[in-house]
Amino acid sequence: MNQTLVLYRSKYGAAKKYAELLRAQTGCTVCEAARADALSFEPYRCIVFIGGIYASGIAGLSTLRRHLGRLQGKRVAVFAVGASPADEKALAALKAHNMKGPLQDIPLFYGRGAWNEQAMTFKDRTLCRLLRKAVSRKDPGACEPWEAALMEAGGSACDWTDPAYLEPLAAFLAAERP
Ligand SMILES: Cc1cc2nc3c(=O)[nH]c(=O)nc-3n(C[C@H](O)[C@H](O)[C@H](O)COP(=O)(O)O)c2cc1C
């Protein structure tokens, strides 16, 4: 039996897509993070949290924090999914913002997600439009990488998901197998 459990949190499908790609590649078990309370972690050696990034926060980390006690002795990794191009500086900022205190030693991986304003909730779409307006007044050099991606996307749908983003995580998981 594959001993990896993947818990994902996805609003618009990209984080779920990466979880399912990982299942196809490795045979891991995949489940929504919201169902973690009802799951036994006992059979698994590795637990991976995959979550979309919204306003700089990685979704699903509250579940990770709540279950830290049950993760003792297991290998844990986080795979964040955002609009920003993969870039060392952006990843360092993401880590500093999200992986604090007891999460600081957990490896963080990153994959680029998708962007479709038409599919967003009214609240998210409004937020993104307001943000695009605010960013358009900014000096381009002062934009966050994901803000630049949002400007580049304009109002159109973009899908930057790519299985290649999973390679470093898959290598990490393979190194953990007996
Ligand atoms: C309201 C909102 C805020 C977002 N904030 C960020 C952000 O801070 N950084 C980033 O890289 N991407 C950001 N994004 C883009 C999402 O991370 C991207 O769409 C990703 O695919 C979301 O995962 P999901 O498709 O599984 O929901 C944001 C998207 C929305 C709708």
The ligand as a Tripos MOL2 file, in Angstrom:
@<TRIPOS>MOLECULE
LIG
   31    33     1     0     0
SMALL
NO_CHARGES

@<TRIPOS>ATOM
      1 C1         -9.3730   36.0780   -3.9480 C.3       1 LIG1
      2 C2         -8.1190   35.4780   -4.5130 C.ar      1 LIG1
      3 C3         -6.8900   35.8200   -3.9620 C.ar      1 LIG1
      4 C4         -5.7060   35.2820   -4.4970 C.ar      1 LIG1
      5 N1         -4.5070   35.6020   -3.9200 N.ar      1 LIG1
      6 C5         -3.3540   35.0640   -4.4250 C.ar      1 LIG1
      7 C6         -2.0840   35.3630   -3.8240 C.ar      1 LIG1
      8 O1         -1.9710   36.0790   -2.8400 O.2       1 LIG1
      9 N2         -0.9770   34.8150   -4.3850 N.ar      1 LIG1
     10 C7         -1.0300   33.9810   -5.4900 C.ar      1 LIG1
     11 O2          0.0090   33.5180   -5.9770 O.2       1 LIG1
     12 N3         -2.2300   33.6750   -6.0640 N.ar      1 LIG1
     13 C8         -3.3840   34.1910   -5.5470 C.ar      1 LIG1
     14 N4         -4.5990   33.8770   -6.1100 N.ar      1 LIG1
     15 C9         -4.6350   32.9260   -7.2330 C.3       1 LIG1
     16 C10        -4.9380   31.5070   -6.7470 C.3       1 LIG1
     17 O3         -3.9600   31.0670   -5.8540 O.3       1 LIG1
     18 C11        -5.0230   30.5560   -7.9310 C.3       1 LIG1
     19 O4         -6.1910   30.8940   -8.6500 O.3       1 LIG1
     20 C12        -5.0270   29.0890   -7.5380 C.3       1 LIG1
     21 O5         -5.2210   28.3150   -8.7130 O.3       1 LIG1
     22 C13        -6.1150   28.8040   -6.4900 C.3       1 LIG1
     23 O6         -6.2030   27.4170   -6.2020 O.3       1 LIG1
     24 P1         -7.5630   26.6360   -6.5470 P.3       1 LIG1
     25 O7         -7.7440   26.7070   -8.0450 O.co2     1 LIG1
     26 O8         -7.3200   25.2360   -6.0700 O.co2     1 LIG1
     27 O9         -8.6740   27.3060   -5.8060 O.co2     1 LIG1
     28 C14        -5.7780   34.3940   -5.6050 C.ar      1 LIG1
     29 C15        -7.0240   34.0470   -6.1490 C.ar      1 LIG1
     30 C16        -8.1830   34.5750   -5.6130 C.ar      1 LIG1
     31 C17        -9.5080   34.1680   -6.2050 C.3       1 LIG1
@<TRIPOS>BOND
     1     1     2 1
     2     2     3 ar
     3     2    30 ar
     4     3     4 ar
     5     4     5 ar
     6     4    28 ar
     7     5     6 ar
     8     6     7 ar
     9     6    13 1
    10     7     8 2
    11     7     9 ar
    12     9    10 ar
    13    10    11 2
    14    10    12 ar
    15    12    13 ar
    16    13    14 ar
    17    14    15 1
    18    14    28 ar
    19    15    16 1
    20    16    17 1
    21    16    18 1
    22    18    19 1
    23    18    20 1
    24    20    21 1
    25    20    22 1
    26    22    23 1
    27    23    24 1
    28    24    25 2
    29    24    26 1
    30    24    27 1
    31    28    29 ar
    32    29    30 ar
    33    30    31 1
@<TRIPOS>SUBSTRUCTURE
     1 LIG1         1 GROUP 0 **** ****
